[in-house]
């Protein structure tokens, strides 16, 4: 249905009837053998320097609900995957200084050309143009200046993704989705836009400000209000069971409250800072570089926004511990420990990474929390 040239998925991400899969997946391979033009299309992707790459593709089974084929459904699937990876990658950056992984949603950009329904010619339909061309003339490329990433080698928030894909099936298997599902996938789409690289080599403070504004909107879609929407976001974040002391302590003066009144936790303080910066940026008020840097960590505010958004998502969908059955080589107790570790470690990394805000760079390097 669409190809994603910037990532290679070696294990499919799927629900019944729909998947993001590698071109080496048996189902994709079968299509490529049956339709030579499709196989040629998949083999025509390179980097901007001519190095061959392996794209990933969305596939849909013939008997799946027709609504799965809609652009909204495909984008929603993409957005759910992106927001199950990007916050965890930023957590690794902030906690361990590991700069690898998928940190921006540009990796999930779809390639605009695809075979027509008869597998005969290439077609494109974008907001900019309608086009037709021959496969033999295609010189397909990944997005310039994105490092090559194997999708399943990075941190994938499995409990969050499983819950989001359950909601995806519920939402897009019907023509009349529930209001909460509409909010969820509208917010995920906004978050996907917020998570794009703010700019390339020409990045300025204006680009960072725009990114912060989009992140703030992604939160507020989950917790709408006629006025003072930040209060609803605070309430949403408070639904989480915060485990790490710096995220639990009620000692921060948050945006919207008088000094020393109604002290909140660190996550609420961070959203208040994001929301305040968004307001000043969009309303044309003076804002300098230091406003978009969180102290004492002195790290860019937009690094932390994806982490906080993951926790807003978890609260919105009421993410719950759901154990998987024991594997063949496991006792029930071993399965219990594995399930709790898998469920808890993703939020654990998020909370510890959020807490890096309160440390200077030297203090964090010396901190045992950074080492895990």
C-alpha positions as CSV (number, residue, x, y, z in Angstrom):
1,X,0.0,0.0,0.0
2,X,2.9,2.4,0.9
3,X,6.6,1.9,1.2
4,X,8.7,3.4,4.1
5,X,12.2,3.9,2.8
6,X,13.9,5.1,6.0
7,X,13.5,2.1,8.2
8,X,13.8,-1.7,7.8
9,X,11.3,-3.8,9.8
10,X,12.7,-7.3,10.2
11,X,9.8,-8.6,12.2
12,X,6.3,-7.5,11.2
13,X,4.3,-5.1,13.3
14,X,0.8,-6.3,12.7
15,X,-2.8,-6.9,13.7
16,X,-5.2,-9.3,12.1
17,X,-5.3,-8.3,8.4
18,X,-2.9,-5.4,8.4
19,X,0.9,-5.1,8.9
20,X,4.0,-3.1,8.5
21,X,6.4,-5.7,7.1
22,X,9.8,-6.2,5.5
23,X,10.1,-6.8,1.8
24,X,11.6,-10.2,2.9
25,X,8.3,-11.1,4.6
26,X,6.8,-14.2,3.0
27,X,3.6,-12.3,2.1
28,X,5.5,-9.5,0.4
29,X,7.8,-11.9,-1.3
30,X,4.8,-13.8,-2.7
31,X,3.4,-10.5,-4.1
32,X,6.8,-9.6,-5.6
33,X,7.0,-13.0,-7.4
34,X,3.5,-12.7,-8.7
35,X,4.0,-9.1,-10.0
36,X,7.5,-8.5,-11.3
37,X,6.9,-4.7,-11.5
38,X,6.3,-4.7,-7.7
39,X,9.5,-6.6,-7.1
40,X,11.4,-4.2,-9.3
41,X,9.9,-1.3,-7.4
42,X,11.1,-2.6,-4.1
43,X,14.6,-3.1,-5.4
44,X,15.0,0.4,-6.7
45,X,15.6,2.1,-3.3
46,X,19.0,3.6,-2.4
47,X,20.5,6.3,-0.1
48,X,21.4,9.6,-1.6
49,X,24.8,8.1,-2.2
50,X,23.6,5.1,-4.2
51,X,23.9,2.5,-1.4
52,X,21.0,-0.1,-1.7
53,X,18.5,0.0,1.1
54,X,15.6,-2.3,2.1
55,X,12.3,-0.4,2.5
56,X,9.4,-1.6,4.6
57,X,5.8,-1.8,3.3
58,X,2.2,-1.6,4.6
59,X,0.2,-4.6,3.5
60,X,-3.5,-5.4,3.9
61,X,-5.2,-8.7,3.6
62,X,-8.0,-8.9,1.0
63,X,-10.6,-9.9,3.6
64,X,-9.7,-7.2,6.1
65,X,-12.2,-4.5,6.8
66,X,-12.3,-2.0,3.8
67,X,-11.8,0.8,6.3
68,X,-8.3,-0.5,7.0
69,X,-7.4,0.7,3.5
70,X,-8.2,4.4,4.1
71,X,-5.4,7.0,4.4
72,X,-6.6,7.8,7.9
73,X,-6.2,4.2,9.0
74,X,-2.7,3.9,7.5
75,X,-1.6,7.1,9.0
76,X,-3.0,6.1,12.4
77,X,-1.1,2.8,12.3
78,X,2.0,4.7,11.4
79,X,1.5,7.2,14.2
80,X,0.9,4.6,16.8
81,X,4.2,2.8,15.9
82,X,6.1,6.1,15.9
83,X,4.9,7.1,19.3
84,X,5.9,3.7,20.7
85,X,9.5,4.2,19.6
86,X,10.4,7.9,19.6
87,X,9.8,8.5,23.4
88,X,11.9,5.5,24.3
89,X,14.7,6.6,22.0
90,X,14.8,10.0,23.7
91,X,14.8,8.3,27.1
92,X,18.0,6.5,26.1
93,X,19.5,9.7,24.9
94,X,18.7,11.6,28.1
95,X,19.5,8.8,30.5
96,X,22.6,7.2,29.0
97,X,23.8,9.7,26.4
98,X,23.0,7.0,23.7
99,X,22.4,9.1,20.5
100,X,21.3,6.1,18.4
101,X,17.7,5.1,17.5
102,X,14.7,6.6,15.9
103,X,14.2,10.0,17.6
104,X,12.2,11.8,14.9
105,X,9.1,10.8,12.9
106,X,10.8,11.6,9.6
107,X,11.8,7.9,9.7
108,X,8.2,7.0,9.2
109,X,7.6,9.1,6.1
110,X,5.8,7.2,3.4
111,X,7.3,7.1,-0.1
112,X,4.8,9.0,-2.4
113,X,5.0,6.6,-5.4
114,X,3.5,3.2,-5.5
115,X,2.2,0.7,-8.0
116,X,-1.3,1.0,-9.2
117,X,-3.9,-1.7,-8.4
118,X,-2.9,-3.6,-11.5
119,X,0.8,-3.5,-10.6
120,X,1.5,-2.0,-14.0
121,X,2.7,1.6,-13.5
122,X,3.7,4.0,-10.7
123,X,1.2,6.5,-9.5
124,X,1.3,9.3,-6.9
125,X,-1.5,11.4,-5.4
126,X,-0.4,14.1,-3.0
127,X,-1.6,17.5,-1.9
128,X,0.9,18.9,-4.5
129,X,0.4,16.7,-7.6
130,X,-1.1,13.7,-9.3
131,X,1.4,11.7,-11.3
132,X,2.0,8.6,-13.4
133,X,5.3,7.0,-14.4
134,X,7.1,3.8,-15.4
135,X,8.8,1.6,-12.8
136,X,11.9,1.2,-15.0
137,X,12.7,4.9,-14.7
138,X,12.4,5.2,-10.9
139,X,15.4,6.2,-8.9
140,X,13.9,5.9,-5.4
141,X,15.8,7.3,-2.4
142,X,15.5,7.5,1.4
143,X,15.2,10.9,3.0
144,X,18.6,12.6,2.8
145,X,20.7,12.9,6.0
146,X,18.8,10.3,8.0
147,X,20.9,7.5,9.4
148,X,19.8,4.0,8.4
149,X,17.9,2.3,11.2
150,X,16.7,-1.3,11.7
151,X,13.4,-0.7,13.4
152,X,13.4,-3.7,15.7
153,X,16.9,-3.1,17.0
154,X,15.8,0.0,18.9
155,X,13.6,0.3,22.0
156,X,10.0,-0.5,21.2
157,X,7.5,0.2,23.9
158,X,5.6,-3.1,23.6
159,X,2.9,-2.6,26.2
160,X,2.0,0.8,24.8
161,X,2.0,-0.4,21.2
162,X,-0.2,-3.4,21.9
163,X,-2.8,-1.2,23.5
164,X,-2.6,1.5,20.8
165,X,-3.1,-1.2,18.1
166,X,-6.1,-2.6,19.9
167,X,-7.6,0.9,19.8
168,X,-6.6,1.2,16.2
169,X,-8.6,-1.9,15.3
170,X,-11.6,-0.7,17.3
171,X,-11.4,2.7,15.7
172,X,-10.8,1.8,12.0
173,X,-12.9,-1.3,11.8
174,X,-16.0,1.0,11.8
175,X,-17.2,4.0,10.0
176,X,-18.4,5.6,13.3
177,X,-15.5,5.5,15.8
178,X,-16.0,6.4,19.4
179,X,-15.2,10.0,20.5
180,X,-12.2,8.9,22.6
181,X,-10.7,7.1,19.6
182,X,-11.1,10.2,17.4
183,X,-9.3,12.2,20.1
184,X,-6.5,9.6,20.4
185,X,-5.7,9.3,16.7
186,X,-6.0,13.1,16.2
187,X,-3.5,13.6,19.0
188,X,-1.2,10.9,17.7
189,X,-1.2,12.6,14.3
190,X,-0.3,16.0,15.9
191,X,2.4,14.3,17.9
192,X,3.8,12.7,14.7
193,X,4.0,16.3,13.2
194,X,5.6,17.6,16.4
195,X,8.2,14.8,16.3
196,X,9.5,15.7,12.9
197,X,12.9,17.1,12.7
198,X,12.2,20.8,13.3
199,X,14.5,21.7,10.4
200,X,17.7,20.6,8.7
201,X,21.0,22.4,8.5
202,X,19.1,25.6,8.5
203,X,17.5,25.1,12.0
204,X,16.7,28.2,14.0
205,X,15.0,29.1,17.3
206,X,11.8,29.6,15.3
207,X,11.8,26.0,14.3
208,X,12.2,24.8,17.9
209,X,9.4,27.1,19.0
210,X,7.1,25.6,16.4
211,X,7.9,22.1,17.5
212,X,7.1,23.0,21.1
213,X,3.7,24.5,20.0
214,X,2.8,21.3,18.2
215,X,3.7,19.1,21.2
216,X,1.6,21.3,23.4
217,X,-1.4,20.8,21.1
218,X,-0.9,17.0,21.0
219,X,-1.4,17.0,24.8
220,X,-4.4,19.3,24.8
221,X,-6.2,17.2,22.2
222,X,-6.2,14.3,24.7
223,X,-7.6,16.6,27.4
224,X,-9.7,19.3,25.8
225,X,-11.2,22.2,27.7
226,X,-13.0,25.5,26.8
227,X,-10.4,27.4,28.9
228,X,-7.3,26.7,30.9
229,X,-6.7,23.4,29.1
230,X,-3.4,23.0,30.9
231,X,-5.4,22.1,34.0
232,X,-6.9,19.2,32.2
233,X,-3.5,18.0,31.1
234,X,-2.2,18.3,34.7
235,X,-5.2,16.1,35.7
236,X,-4.4,13.6,32.9
237,X,-0.8,13.3,33.9
238,X,-1.8,12.8,37.6
239,X,-3.7,9.7,36.6
240,X,-0.4,7.9,36.2
241,X,1.1,5.9,39.1
242,X,4.5,7.6,39.2
243,X,7.1,5.4,40.8
244,X,10.3,7.3,40.8
245,X,10.7,9.8,43.6
246,X,11.7,12.9,41.5
247,X,8.5,12.4,39.5
248,X,6.3,11.8,42.6
249,X,7.3,14.7,44.8
250,X,4.8,17.6,45.0
251,X,7.3,20.4,45.3
252,X,7.2,22.3,41.9
253,X,5.5,25.7,41.2
254,X,3.6,25.1,38.0
255,X,2.3,27.4,35.3
256,X,-1.1,28.8,36.2
257,X,-0.7,29.0,40.0
258,X,0.4,31.7,42.3
259,X,3.8,31.3,44.0
260,X,3.9,28.5,46.7
261,X,0.3,27.5,45.9
262,X,-0.8,24.1,44.8
263,X,2.6,22.6,44.3
264,X,2.7,19.8,41.7
265,X,5.0,17.0,40.5
266,X,7.8,17.3,38.0
267,X,5.7,16.1,35.0
268,X,3.1,18.8,35.6
269,X,5.8,21.4,36.0
270,X,7.3,20.3,32.6
271,X,4.0,20.5,30.8
272,X,3.4,23.9,32.3
273,X,6.8,25.1,31.0
274,X,6.0,23.7,27.5
275,X,2.5,25.3,27.5
276,X,3.8,28.7,28.7
277,X,6.6,28.7,26.1
278,X,4.0,27.7,23.4
279,X,1.7,30.6,24.4
280,X,4.5,33.2,24.2
281,X,5.8,31.8,21.0
282,X,2.5,31.8,19.2
283,X,1.3,35.1,20.6
284,X,4.4,36.9,19.4
285,X,5.8,37.7,22.9
286,X,9.5,38.0,23.4
287,X,11.3,34.7,23.8
288,X,15.0,33.9,23.8
289,X,16.9,30.7,23.5
290,X,17.2,30.2,27.2
291,X,13.4,29.9,27.4
292,X,13.4,26.7,25.4
293,X,16.2,25.2,27.6
294,X,15.3,23.4,30.8
295,X,17.5,24.1,33.8
296,X,19.6,22.9,35.6
297,X,20.0,20.2,33.0
298,X,20.4,22.9,30.2
299,X,18.9,20.6,27.6
300,X,16.4,21.6,24.9
301,X,12.8,21.4,26.1
302,X,11.7,19.5,23.0
303,X,13.9,16.6,24.0
304,X,11.7,16.0,27.0
305,X,8.3,16.5,25.3
306,X,8.1,13.0,23.7
307,X,8.8,11.4,27.1
308,X,6.0,13.3,28.8
309,X,3.6,12.6,25.9
310,X,4.2,8.8,26.3
311,X,2.9,9.2,29.9
312,X,-0.1,11.3,28.8
313,X,-0.9,8.5,26.3
314,X,-0.6,5.8,29.0
315,X,-3.0,7.7,31.2
316,X,-5.5,8.4,28.4
317,X,-5.8,4.8,27.3
318,X,-5.5,3.5,30.9
319,X,-2.5,1.3,30.1
320,X,-2.7,-1.7,32.3
321,X,-0.4,-4.7,33.1
322,X,-1.5,-7.6,30.9
323,X,0.8,-10.7,31.3
324,X,1.5,-13.1,28.5
325,X,1.5,-16.8,29.2
326,X,4.7,-18.7,30.1
327,X,7.0,-19.7,27.3
328,X,7.9,-23.3,26.8
329,X,11.1,-23.0,28.7
330,X,9.6,-20.9,31.6
331,X,8.0,-21.6,34.9
332,X,5.0,-19.5,35.9
333,X,7.2,-17.5,38.3
334,X,9.8,-16.8,35.6
335,X,7.0,-15.7,33.3
336,X,5.7,-13.4,36.1
337,X,9.1,-11.8,36.5
338,X,9.5,-11.4,32.7
339,X,6.1,-9.8,32.3
340,X,6.6,-7.4,35.1
341,X,10.0,-6.4,33.8
342,X,8.7,-5.9,30.2
343,X,5.8,-3.8,31.4
344,X,7.6,-1.7,33.9
345,X,11.0,-1.0,32.3
346,X,9.6,1.3,29.6
347,X,7.9,3.6,32.1
348,X,11.0,3.3,34.3
349,X,13.3,4.5,31.6
350,X,10.9,7.4,30.9
351,X,10.7,8.5,34.6
352,X,14.4,8.3,35.1
353,X,15.1,10.3,31.9
354,X,12.5,12.9,33.0
355,X,14.3,13.3,36.3
356,X,17.5,14.3,34.5
357,X,16.0,17.8,34.3
358,X,16.8,18.5,37.9
359,X,20.6,17.7,37.5
360,X,23.4,19.6,35.9
361,X,25.3,17.6,33.3
362,X,28.2,16.9,35.7
363,X,25.7,15.7,38.4
364,X,23.9,13.5,36.0
365,X,27.1,11.9,34.8
366,X,28.0,11.0,38.4
367,X,24.5,9.8,39.2
368,X,23.9,6.1,39.8
369,X,20.4,6.6,38.2
370,X,22.0,7.3,34.9
371,X,23.8,4.0,35.0
372,X,20.6,2.0,35.6
